[in-house]
């Protein structure tokens, strides 16, 4: 049956998600987690956290997480199905919105709508961080590292790599001391 096809399921899942994505892949991460771990048990929480970390450290676009989910489900064909399903619908929408922007940018209501989008995207990105942290953290030490990293990034002007390096050093030290 065609509905049992993992490629079709990947394409429909990420194609639909692409249609409602505002803010790109980082803002979609909570929904990618929900769809990949809870709705379709393609990944475990640990697998999601691992693949998310890989997708963020590897060079390339932020939606690499979607490609990795496709890869885990159906190999190269799954990677292609998930990636194209995530790219094509949103690209078509971007073209349409670009045309609408040119047509309606002089209207009185347009600045209101335009100014409302950044807070929505910021909220989606914060939700992404919370969902990713919940998937990755399984103990008190991990929770402490998340709080420390969030504090460093939010309250200082330090490069986020400082928080990443500090968390890695703490994790390595805890592992060497037998806490992990």
KEKE-3310 file (N, C-alpha, C; in steps of 0.2 Angstrom, whole numbers, plus 5000, padded with zeros to 4 digits):
npx = (5004:5003:5002:5010:5022:5038:5045:5035:5029:5039:5040:5027:5026:5037:5034:5022:5026:5035:5026:5021:5031:5039:5052:5062:5073:5078:5067:5057:5061:5056:5044:5049:5055:5044:5037:5046:5050:5039:5026:5029:5039:5053:5065:5074:5074:5087:5094:5088:5094:5107:5108:5104:5114:5124:5119:5120:5134:5140:5145:5135:5117:5104:5093:5098:5095:5083:5086:5094:5085:5078:5088:5090:5078:5076:5088:5098:5088:5078:5084:5084:5070:5065:5072:5070:5056:5055:5061:5056:5041:5042:5050:5043:5033:5041:5044:5031:5028:5038:5034:5022:5026:5032:5021:5012:5019:5018:5006:4996:4994:5004:5017:5014:5011:5023:5031:5027:5031:5045:5045:5037:5045:5056:5051:5048:5060:5066:5057:5062:5075:5072:5065:5075:5084:5077:5076:5089:5094:5097:5100:5105:5117:5118:5107:5112:5122:5115:5108:5119:5125:5115:5114:5126:5126:5114:5116:5129:5141:5149:5156:5146:5153:5161:5152:5149:5162:5165:5154:5158:5170:5166:5158:5167:5176:5167:5164:5177:5179:5170:5156:5148)
npy = (4994:5011:5021:5016:5018:5023:5033:5041:5045:5052:5063:5068:5072:5081:5090:5096:5102:5111:5120:5128:5133:5146:5156:5147:5132:5131:5137:5127:5116:5111:5105:5097:5088:5083:5076:5067:5059:5057:5056:5049:5036:5038:5042:5041:5050:5052:5049:5060:5071:5068:5068:5081:5089:5085:5090:5104:5106:5102:5109:5119:5120:5125:5116:5104:5094:5089:5082:5072:5065:5059:5051:5042:5036:5030:5029:5035:5038:5042:5053:5062:5063:5069:5080:5087:5088:5097:5108:5112:5116:5127:5136:5139:5146:5157:5163:5168:5176:5186:5192:5197:5205:5216:5221:5225:5232:5246:5248:5253:5244:5235:5237:5234:5220:5216:5220:5211:5199:5196:5194:5183:5173:5173:5168:5155:5150:5150:5141:5130:5129:5125:5113:5105:5105:5098:5085:5081:5082:5072:5071:5078:5085:5088:5096:5107:5111:5116:5127:5134:5137:5144:5155:5161:5164:5172:5183:5188:5195:5186:5175:5162:5150:5150:5146:5133:5127:5127:5119:5107:5104:5103:5092:5082:5082:5077:5065:5059:5059:5050:5053:5052)
npz = (5000:4996:5006:5016:5013:5017:5011:5005:5017:5023:5014:5014:5027:5029:5019:5022:5034:5029:5023:5033:5039:5048:5050:5047:5048:5062:5069:5067:5074:5086:5081:5072:5080:5087:5077:5072:5083:5092:5085:5073:5076:5072:5077:5093:5108:5112:5100:5092:5098:5096:5082:5079:5085:5077:5065:5067:5069:5057:5042:5031:5027:5039:5039:5038:5048:5045:5033:5039:5047:5036:5031:5041:5041:5028:5021:5007:4998:5007:5013:5001:4998:5010:5011:4999:5000:5010:5005:4992:4993:5002:4995:4984:4991:4996:4984:4980:4991:4990:4978:4982:4992:4985:4979:4989:4999:5000:5006:5020:5031:5030:5036:5049:5049:5045:5056:5065:5063:5067:5082:5083:5076:5085:5096:5092:5089:5102:5108:5101:5106:5119:5117:5111:5121:5131:5125:5125:5138:5152:5165:5181:5179:5165:5164:5172:5164:5153:5158:5162:5150:5143:5151:5149:5136:5135:5144:5143:5132:5126:5114:5108:5107:5118:5128:5123:5123:5137:5142:5136:5142:5155:5154:5149:5160:5170:5166:5166:5180:5184:5185:5174)
capx = (5000:5007:5002:5015:5029:5042:5047:5029:5027:5043:5038:5021:5027:5041:5031:5017:5029:5038:5021:5019:5038:5041:5059:5067:5073:5078:5060:5054:5064:5051:5039:5053:5056:5038:5035:5051:5051:5033:5021:5032:5045:5059:5071:5073:5076:5095:5095:5087:5099:5114:5108:5103:5121:5128:5117:5122:5141:5142:5144:5129:5111:5101:5088:5101:5092:5078:5090:5097:5079:5076:5093:5089:5072:5076:5094:5099:5081:5074:5087:5082:5063:5064:5075:5066:5049:5056:5064:5051:5035:5044:5053:5037:5030:5045:5043:5025:5028:5042:5030:5017:5030:5033:5015:5009:5024:5016:5000:4996:4994:5010:5022:5011:5012:5030:5034:5024:5035:5051:5044:5035:5051:5060:5047:5048:5067:5067:5054:5067:5080:5069:5063:5081:5087:5073:5078:5096:5096:5094:5102:5106:5123:5116:5102:5116:5126:5110:5107:5125:5126:5110:5115:5132:5124:5109:5118:5135:5142:5154:5155:5143:5158:5163:5147:5150:5168:5164:5150:5161:5175:5163:5156:5173:5179:5163:5166:5184:5178:5165:5149:5143)
capy = (5000:5017:5025:5013:5019:5027:5039:5045:5047:5057:5068:5072:5075:5087:5095:5099:5106:5116:5125:5132:5135:5153:5157:5142:5126:5132:5138:5121:5111:5107:5101:5091:5083:5080:5072:5062:5055:5055:5054:5044:5034:5037:5043:5041:5057:5053:5050:5066:5075:5067:5071:5089:5091:5084:5095:5111:5107:5101:5115:5118:5123:5123:5111:5097:5089:5086:5077:5067:5061:5055:5046:5037:5032:5026:5030:5041:5040:5045:5060:5066:5064:5073:5087:5090:5090:5103:5114:5115:5120:5134:5140:5142:5151:5163:5167:5171:5181:5191:5196:5201:5211:5221:5224:5228:5236:5253:5248:5256:5238:5231:5238:5231:5213:5215:5220:5206:5192:5194:5191:5176:5169:5173:5163:5148:5148:5149:5134:5125:5127:5121:5106:5101:5103:5092:5079:5080:5082:5066:5071:5085:5088:5090:5102:5112:5114:5120:5133:5138:5139:5149:5161:5164:5167:5177:5188:5191:5197:5181:5171:5156:5145:5149:5141:5126:5124:5126:5113:5101:5103:5101:5085:5078:5081:5073:5058:5056:5058:5044:5055:5050)
capz = (5000:4995:5012:5020:5010:5021:5007:5005:5023:5024:5009:5016:5034:5029:5014:5026:5039:5025:5021:5039:5043:5048:5054:5045:5052:5069:5072:5066:5077:5091:5077:5069:5086:5089:5071:5072:5089:5095:5080:5069:5080:5068:5081:5100:5110:5111:5093:5089:5101:5092:5075:5080:5086:5070:5060:5069:5069:5050:5037:5027:5029:5045:5038:5038:5052:5041:5029:5043:5048:5030:5030:5046:5040:5022:5017:5003:4995:5012:5013:4996:4999:5016:5009:4993:5002:5015:5001:4987:4995:5005:4990:4980:4995:4996:4978:4980:4996:4987:4974:4986:4996:4980:4977:4995:5004:5001:5010:5027:5035:5029:5042:5056:5048:5044:5062:5070:5062:5071:5089:5082:5074:5091:5101:5089:5090:5110:5109:5098:5111:5125:5115:5110:5128:5134:5122:5126:5145:5155:5172:5184:5176:5159:5166:5174:5158:5149:5162:5162:5143:5142:5155:5146:5129:5136:5148:5141:5125:5124:5109:5110:5107:5125:5132:5120:5125:5144:5143:5134:5147:5161:5153:5149:5167:5174:5163:5169:5187:5185:5186:5169)
cpx = (5004:5007:5008:5022:5032:5044:5041:5028:5032:5042:5032:5022:5031:5038:5026:5020:5032:5033:5020:5026:5039:5047:5064:5068:5074:5071:5056:5056:5060:5046:5043:5054:5049:5036:5040:5052:5044:5028:5024:5039:5051:5065:5069:5075:5084:5097:5094:5092:5105:5113:5107:5110:5125:5126:5119:5130:5144:5141:5138:5123:5108:5096:5092:5098:5087:5081:5092:5091:5078:5081:5092:5083:5073:5083:5095:5092:5077:5077:5084:5074:5062:5066:5071:5059:5050:5058:5058:5045:5037:5047:5048:5034:5034:5045:5037:5025:5033:5038:5025:5020:5030:5027:5011:5013:5022:5010:5001:4997:5000:5015:5020:5012:5019:5034:5032:5028:5041:5050:5041:5040:5055:5057:5048:5056:5069:5063:5058:5072:5078:5068:5070:5084:5084:5075:5085:5098:5093:5096:5103:5112:5121:5111:5107:5120:5121:5109:5113:5126:5121:5111:5121:5130:5119:5112:5125:5136:5148:5151:5151:5147:5161:5159:5148:5156:5168:5160:5154:5167:5172:5161:5162:5176:5174:5163:5172:5183:5173:5158:5145:5144)
cpy = (5006:5021:5022:5014:5024:5034:5044:5048:5053:5064:5072:5075:5082:5092:5099:5104:5112:5122:5130:5134:5143:5153:5151:5136:5126:5133:5132:5116:5107:5103:5095:5086:5079:5074:5066:5057:5053:5053:5048:5042:5033:5037:5042:5048:5058:5053:5057:5071:5075:5070:5078:5092:5091:5089:5102:5111:5106:5108:5113:5121:5121:5117:5104:5092:5086:5080:5071:5062:5056:5050:5041:5033:5027:5028:5036:5043:5044:5052:5064:5067:5069:5080:5091:5093:5096:5109:5117:5119:5127:5138:5143:5147:5158:5167:5171:5177:5187:5195:5200:5206:5217:5225:5227:5232:5243:5254:5250:5250:5234:5231:5234:5223:5212:5215:5215:5200:5191:5191:5184:5171:5168:5168:5156:5146:5147:5142:5129:5123:5123:5114:5102:5100:5098:5085:5077:5079:5076:5066:5078:5089:5091:5097:5108:5115:5118:5126:5137:5141:5145:5155:5165:5168:5173:5184:5191:5192:5192:5178:5165:5150:5144:5145:5134:5123:5123:5120:5107:5099:5100:5093:5080:5077:5077:5066:5055:5055:5052:5046:5054:5043)
cpz = (5000:5002:5017:5018:5014:5017:5006:5011:5025:5020:5012:5023:5033:5024:5018:5031:5035:5024:5027:5042:5042:5053:5052:5050:5059:5073:5072:5070:5082:5087:5074:5074:5087:5083:5071:5077:5092:5090:5076:5073:5076:5072:5088:5102:5110:5104:5090:5092:5097:5085:5074:5081:5080:5065:5061:5068:5061:5046:5033:5030:5035:5045:5037:5042:5049:5036:5033:5045:5042:5029:5035:5044:5033:5018:5013:5000:5000:5013:5007:4996:5004:5014:5004:4996:5007:5011:4996:4989:4998:5000:4986:4984:4995:4990:4978:4985:4993:4982:4977:4990:4991:4979:4983:5000:5005:5005:5017:5032:5035:5034:5048:5055:5048:5051:5067:5069:5066:5078:5088:5080:5081:5095:5098:5090:5098:5111:5106:5103:5117:5123:5114:5117:5132:5131:5123:5133:5148:5163:5174:5181:5169:5160:5168:5169:5154:5152:5161:5155:5141:5145:5151:5140:5130:5139:5147:5134:5122:5118:5111:5110:5114:5129:5129:5123:5133:5145:5141:5139:5153:5160:5152:5156:5171:5172:5166:5176:5189:5186:5180:5167)
residu = (UNK:UNK:UNK:UNK:UNK:UNK:UNK:UNK:UNK:UNK:UNK:UNK:UNK:UNK:UNK:UNK:UNK:UNK:UNK:UNK:UNK:UNK:UNK:UNK:UNK:UNK:UNK:UNK:UNK:UNK:UNK:UNK:UNK:UNK:UNK:UNK:UNK:UNK:UNK:UNK:UNK:UNK:UNK:UNK:UNK:UNK:UNK:UNK:UNK:UNK:UNK:UNK:UNK:UNK:UNK:UNK:UNK:UNK:UNK:UNK:UNK:UNK:UNK:UNK:UNK:UNK:UNK:UNK:UNK:UNK:UNK:UNK:UNK:UNK:UNK:UNK:UNK:UNK:UNK:UNK:UNK:UNK:UNK:UNK:UNK:UNK:UNK:UNK:UNK:UNK:UNK:UNK:UNK:UNK:UNK:UNK:UNK:UNK:UNK:UNK:UNK:UNK:UNK:UNK:UNK:UNK:UNK:UNK:UNK:UNK:UNK:UNK:UNK:UNK:UNK:UNK:UNK:UNK:UNK:UNK:UNK:UNK:UNK:UNK:UNK:UNK:UNK:UNK:UNK:UNK:UNK:UNK:UNK:UNK:UNK:UNK:UNK:UNK:UNK:UNK:UNK:UNK:UNK:UNK:UNK:UNK:UNK:UNK:UNK:UNK:UNK:UNK:UNK:UNK:UNK:UNK:UNK:UNK:UNK:UNK:UNK:UNK:UNK:UNK:UNK:UNK:UNK:UNK:UNK:UNK:UNK:UNK:UNK:UNK:UNK:UNK:UNK:UNK:UNK:UNK)
# end
